[in-house]
């Protein structure tokens, strides 16, 4: 049941991302984000991101995990790059920046980096 729900959510997010290219194109992220608090990011990640990224995996693009080696390979092992990805979206990743404040985005990035360092 959880797997089916994750697949449905992934398809919905993918469809949404294809329907809003202007949103992603107009997104800007500046360097003034606050430092993230990983413990607070864990709460958001485990309630909002887990459907596609359980255990640091990626249910949509299997190779683009949140594991340290993949983040480094795809040049995403950086808090500002993770914030940009979550805020602006790209591909199947929806743009969440209009819904979430800078602190929440920074917290998620801190959590992802902490978990990547610990091997999820």
Order of alpha helices (4+ residues) and beta strands (2+ residues): alpha-alpha-alpha-alpha-alpha-alpha-alpha
